[in-house]
Amino acid sequence: MPIFISKSEADTHNFAKRLAGQLHSGQILALVGDLGSGKTTFTKGLAKGFKIKQTIHSPTFVLMKIFQIPKAVIINHRSKILNMVHIDAYRLQDETELIDIGALDYLGQSGTLVVIEWADRVKSLLKKFGKKVIWINFNYGKKLALRQISIKP
């Protein structure tokens, strides 16, 4: 399992920005980690990698936000990701609430990359998508700004 050591928010942001170029249509990034461990910072970096201009905030109260990827990025990106869907499962009681907001319209779908913060809360639903799910864990390091980001395909 690859591990990236981030020494700052900028490191986390830049790591995600670089990772954006390696992702594929239909993938689901399942982000797991404690509050403040870097999940939203990582998602902001992905958005920058896809040249999304809107400000990225964790959709804690709206639960799901959909961002269109600019056409120039789609043309140059090898897997034609058209939309990045950002979901925050923190407030969900169970996976049926995720289904109720229409997430199944995007999970694993061609043209879409789904990023789910607090994905461990909907783990049983994500199991149905098998290898499309990439688990990314965020852990605090020994120093205040350090984070260990591990990726498990």
NUBA-849741 format. One record per residue: residue in one letter; x negated, y, z of N, C-alpha, C, O in turn. Coordinates in steps of 0.001 Angstrom, whole numbers, padded with zeros to 6 digits, always signed. Layout:
# residues N
AXYZXYZXYZXYZ;...
***
This chain:
# residues 153
M-000847-001177+000000+000000+000000+000000-000894+001242+000000-001637+001460+000957;P-000834+002059-001055-001661+003269-001109-001286+004256+000002-000109+004469+000290;I-002308+004849+000616-002085+005846+001666-002800+007123+001265-003971+007104+000885;F-002078+008237+001356-002643+009551+001096-002702+010280+002427-001716+010318+003163;I-003849+010854+002736-003986+011650+003952-003849+013114+003558-004639+013639+002774;S-002835+013759+004114-002602+015169+003853-003113+015973+005046-002832+015651+006200;K-003860+017015+004744-004413+017861+005802-003603+019136+005993-003867+019919+006907;S-002598+019343+005111-001803+020572+005185-000532+020421+004361-000374+019463+003603;E+000367+021378+004523+001573+021398+003690+001187+021513+002217+001803+020885+001356;A+000166+022316+001934-000280+022489+000543-000771+021160-000034-000513+020864-001201;D-001476+020357+000768-001924+019030+000312-000728+018152-000054-000711+017519-001110;T+000265+018122+000822+001469+017311+000594+002176+017783-000668+002586+016977-001504;H+002312+019078-000794+002971+019699-001938+002245+019328-003236+002881+018926-004210;N+000937+019459-003248+000150+019169-004450+000131+017680-004796+000131+017309-005969;F+000114+016842-003780+000174+015398-004003+001472+015033-004731+001453+014285-005709;A+002591+015565-004247+003895+015287-004871+003962+015865-006276+004533+015249-007176;K+003386+017035-006467+003384+017678-007784+002666+016786-008803+003132+016625-009931;R+001540+016213-008401+000803+015297-009288+001577+014001-009516+001590+013462-010623;L+002219+013510-008465+002979+012266-008559+004142+012394-009542+004507+011415-010194;A+004724+013579-009654+005872+013803-010542+005584+013322-011962+006478+012805-012632;G+004359+013485-012422+003997+013076-013768+003914+011581-013970+003816+011114-015105;Q+003952+010817-012884+003835+009362-012968+005169+008640-012747+005243+007415-012847;L+006197+009392-012454+007486+008783-012123+008292+008469-013380+008038+009008-014458;H+009269+007582-013209+010074+007124-014337+011559+007372-014108+012042+007411-012976;S+012245+007533-015191+013691+007657-015187+014311+006455-014462+013893+005316-014675;G+015291+006709-013620+015985+005639-012906+015378+005281-011559+015963+004499-010809;Q+014217+005837-011237+013604+005511-009954+014277+006248-008809+014882+007305-008987;I+014153+005658-007633+014700+006231-006403+013550+006334-005415+012926+005330-005069;L+013273+007551-004962+012245+007744-003955+012928+007791-002589+013699+008706-002298;A+012636+006801-001766+013241+006674-000441+012253+007217+000584+011288+006541+000941;L+012496+008442+001058+011587+009109+001979+011995+008820+003423+013160+008966+003796;V+011004+008404+004232+011258+008041+005616+010199+008702+006492+009011+008664+006173;G+010630+009302+007587+009689+009908+008529+010415+010766+009533+011569+011145+009334;D+009730+011065+010605+010309+011889+011655+010582+013307+011164+010078+013728+010124;L+011379+014024+011924+011684+015418+011642+010372+016207+011555+009526+016116+012445;G+010213+016969+010492+009026+017791+010334+007795+017065+009817+006695+017618+009841;S+007963+015838+009351+006802+015055+008920+006392+015303+007464+005348+014816+007030;G+007205+016057+006701+006787+016432+005353+007695+016000+004218+007341+016178+003053;K+008856+015436+004525+009752+014934+003478+010221+016055+002540+010181+015904+001319;T+010660+017164+003109+011147+018269+002278+009995+018957+001561+010142+019359+000408;T+008861+019098+002216+007679+019676+001576+007285+018846+000366+006952+019391-000686;F+007324+017531+000514+007032+016615-000582+008020+016837-001735+007617+016902-002896;T+009296+016951-001413+010331+017147-002439+010130+018476-003160+010349+018562-004368;K+009720+019502-002440+009416+020796-003068+008271+020637-004069+008297+021236-005144;G+007276+019839-003720+006164+019584-004636+006611+018852-005887+006162+019168-006989;L+007497+017869-005721+008051+017171-006894+008750+018156-007814+008559+018139-009030;A+009570+019023-007207+010308+020011-008003+009354+020905-008782+009610+021221-009944;K+008263+021312-008160+007264+022127-008869+006646+021323-010018+006408+021856-011102;G+006392+020046-009769+005842+019187-010814+006765+019073-012015+006309+018890-013144;F+008062+019180-011767+009054+019133-012851+009459+020527-013328+010382+020668-014131;K+008770+021555-012834+009010+022954-013228+010431+023423-012910+010992+024255-013622;I+011001+022883-011840+012316+023331-011377+012117+024655-010656+011297+024749-009742;K+012851+025665-011056+012651+027005-010504+013498+027298-009266+013162+028202-008500;Q+014576+026565-009053+015411+026807-007891+014646+026498-006604+013753+025651-006578;T+015019+027200-005548+014412+026956-004243+014949+025636-003704+016154+025388-003730;I+014048+024799-003220+014432+023497-002689+014537+023594-001174+013581+023962-000491;H+015706+023261-000667+015957+023152+000770+016523+021765+000999+017138+021186+000103;S+016325+021239+002172+016917+019946+002471+018439+020106+002472+018961+020965+003183;P+019157+019301+001695+020614+019466+001608+021355+018807+002782+022263+017999+002585;T+020951+019168+003992+021494+018546+005199+023011+018690+005291+023690+017755+005715;F+023545+019829+004909+024983+020048+005064+025771+019777+003791+026940+019398+003867;V+025162+019961+002623+025868+019652+001378+025618+018211+000943+026311+017700+000063;L+024655+017570+001540+024274+016170+001351+023563+015865+000031+022636+015056+000014;M+023976+016494-001074+023371+016168-002361+023317+017404-003249+024288+018154-003352;K+022159+017606-003892+021998+018681-004861+021388+018087-006124+020550+017187-006063;I+021820+018602-007261+021342+018113-008550+020610+019257-009250+021140+020359-009391;F+019389+018972-009683+018566+019968-010353+018251+019485-011768+017763+018372-011963;Q+018534+020330-012741+018187+020009-014123+016714+020295-014341+016184+021301-013870;I+016070+019412-015049+014671+019590-015387+014606+020328-016717+015299+019952-017662;P+013783+021377-016807+013703+022161-018056+013344+021301-019267+012588+020335-019160;K+013896+021668-020404+013712+020896-021641+012250+020701-022013+011877+019631-022493;A+011419+021709-021801+010003+021589-022154+009335+020476-021350+008462+019779-021866;V+009730+020307-020111+009171+019244-019263+009682+017890-019739+008925+016920-019784;I+010951+017820-020090+011549+016562-020561+010830+016073-021820+010529+014886-021945;I+010563+016972-022730+009896+016610-023987+008500+016052-023716+008075+015093-024360;N+007792+016653-022764+006418+016241-022475+006318+015081-021491+005285+014413-021427;H+007368+014837-020732+007328+013770-019734+007602+012438-020414+008537+012325-021206;R+006811+011452-020118+006890+010183-020834+008185+009410-020616+008542+008583-021455;S+008896+009648-019530+010088+008831-019291+011401+009605-019336+012440+009082-018934;K+011364+010827-019813+012580+011612-020068+013515+011718-018859+014698+011392-018951;I+012982+012169-017742+013813+012432-016566+014521+013762-016810+013874+014795-016983;L+015846+013730-016823+016642+014923-017114+017048+015678-015852+017157+016904-015853;N+017270+014921-014771+017742+015508-013520+016991+014935-012337+016639+013755-012316;M+016748+015794-011343+016261+015336-010056+017403+015541-009063+017880+016658-008870;V+017826+014459-008445+018917+014513-007471+018293+014404-006084+017568+013452-005793;H+018579+015382-005233+018014+015447-003889+019134+015170-002881+020120+015904-002811;I+018964+014111-002114+019973+013688-001133+019360+013706+000259+018203+013326+000441;D+020139+014148+001237+019711+014100+002633+020702+013222+003391+021870+013581+003543;A+020233+012077+003862+021106+011120+004549+021107+011297+006065+021671+010464+006775;Y+020493+012355+006573+020356+012550+008023+021697+012535+008758+021819+011916+009815;R+022694+013209+008204+023987+013340+008881+024971+012217+008555+026077+012191+009094;L+024588+011307+007695+025508+010235+007306+025674+009221+008427+024710+008855+009099;Q+026896+008777+008617+027172+007728+009597+026832+006350+009023+026342+005466+009726;D+027107+006194+007726+026787+004931+007055+026732+005170+005544+027005+006270+005062;E+026376+004122+004820+026172+004257+003372+027446+004557+002596+027369+005070+001480;T+028620+004253+003155+029860+004550+002427+030032+006048+002215+030640+006466+001230;E+029507+006857+003122+029584+008309+002943+028753+008751+001740+029114+009703+001048;L+027653+008068+001495+026827+008366+000327+027582+008002-000955+027523+008726-001949;I+028276+006895-000918+029091+006465-002055+030228+007464-002280+030546+007801-003420;D+030838+007937-001189+031955+008882-001277+031580+010206-001934+032429+010844-002557;I+030322+010631-001804+029931+011906-002419+029497+011731-003878+029102+012699-004527;G+029568+010517-004388+029279+010272-005796+027848+009885-006113+027432+009962-007269;A+027093+009473-005119+025685+009136-005343+025494+007968-006307+024473+007896-006991;L+026458+007058-006369+026314+005916-007279+026283+006341-008742+025824+005590-009602;D+026772+007547-009021+026707+008072-010391+025264+008373-010798+024976+008528-011985;Y+024354+008455-009818+022973+008837-010087+021950+007773-009703+020911+007661-010354;L+022218+007001-008676+021251+006013-008189+020895+005003-009270+021763+004292-009776;G+019623+004943-009618+019132+003976-010596+019512+004256-012032+019250+003431-012908;Q+020122+005394-012297+020613+005702-013642+019531+006276-014544+018653+007008-014087;S+019596+005946-015797+018685+006464-016802+018791+007992-016849+019885+008551-016765;G+017652+008651-016982+017633+010107-017064+017583+010796-015717+017516+012023-015644;T+017614+010019-014654+017698+010601-013318+016602+010074-012409+016254+008894-012455;L+016062+010962-011582+015188+010601-010474+015920+011022-009211+016301+012185-009077;V+016121+010096-008287+016810+010405-007036+015791+010399-005905+014991+009473-005773;V+015836+011452-005093+014974+011572-003923+015893+011601-002707+016758+012470-002602;I+015707+010651-001785+016570+010569-000599+015734+010748+000660+014873+009925+000972;E+015998+011833+001380+015388+012018+002691+016193+011219+003715+017413+011103+003604;W+015500+010671+004708+016119+009834+005738+016736+008581+005109+017810+008136+005515;A+016053+008030+004126+016561+006885+003369+016761+005638+004217+017527+004752+003836;D+016089+005553+005358+016266+004391+006226+017702+004276+006729+018115+003202+007166;R+018465+005359+006674+019868+005338+007113+020794+004671+006086+021934+004332+006402;V+020299+004488+004866+021098+003849+003809+020322+002681+003185+020492+002363+002008;K+019489+002070+003978+018588+001019+003509+019326-000149+002851+018879-000660+001824;S+020446-000573+003428+021154-001725+002858+021715-001410+001469+021754-002291+000610;L+022144-000184+001239+022621+000210-000091+021460+000222-001086+021612-000215-002226;L+020321+000714-000662+019165+000813-001556+018599-000546-001940+017976-000680-002993;K+018807-001546-001108+018325-002899-001431+018912-003399-002743+018292-004202-003440;K+020106-002922-003079+020781-003344-004305+020066-002856-005569+020332-003347-006667;F+019156-001889-005408+018471-001318-006564+017065-001879-006742+016333-001450-007634;G+016690-002817-005912+015449-003568-006056+014211-002747-006323+013864-001854-005549;K+013538-003056-007434+012246-002450-007759+012347-000993-008195+011322-000331-008355;K+013552-000483-008389+013701+000932-008726+013407+001825-007529+013158+003019-007690;V+013436+001248-006325+013237+002019-005094+011763+002016-004714+011125+000966-004635;I+011240+003207-004482+009871+003373-003993+009980+003985-002601+010479+005098-002437;W+009512+003248-001610+009570+003720-000221+008330+004552+000069+007203+004112-000157;I+008553+005762+000574+007448+006654+000917+007609+007040+002388+008581+007689+002774;N+006634+006627+003195+006676+006878+004639+005755+008030+005010+004626+008126+004528;F+006259+008898+005873+005517+010054+006355+005273+009869+007848+006215+009739+008630;N+003997+009858+008235+003635+009686+009641+002708+010801+010072+001875+011268+009295;Y+002857+011224+011314+001975+012237+011874+000580+011672+012049+000416+010499+012385;G-000435+012512+011819-001816+012130+012071-002208+012527+013483-001371+012987+014259;K-003471+012352+013814-003951+012664+015158-004027+014164+015419-003918+014604+016564;K-004215+014949+014358-004237+016402+014492-002905+016958+014010-002190+016305+013251;L-002578+018157+014449-001268+018769+014194-000845+018764+012721+000284+018384+012413;A-001721+019176+011815-001344+019300+010403-001523+018008+009605-001055+017927+008469;L-002180+017005+010164-002442+015772+009427-001189+014925+009251-000375+014793+010166;R-001050+014353+008056+000034+013417+007760-000536+012241+006980-001434+012402+006154;Q-000012+011085+007250-000324+009903+006450+000913+009612+005614+002003+009402+006145;I+000731+009604+004324+001840+009347+003403+001538+008024+002718+000573+007909+001962;S+002370+007029+002989+002147+005715+002387+003269+005395+001414+004442+005671+001667;I+002874+004804+000296+003817+004472-000763+003894+002969-000909+002880+002287-001055;K+005134+002457-000865+005366+001022-001010+006358+000787-002148+007552+001048-002007;P+005850+000293-003268+006764+000051-004395+007710-001112-004101+008546-001455-004937;
***
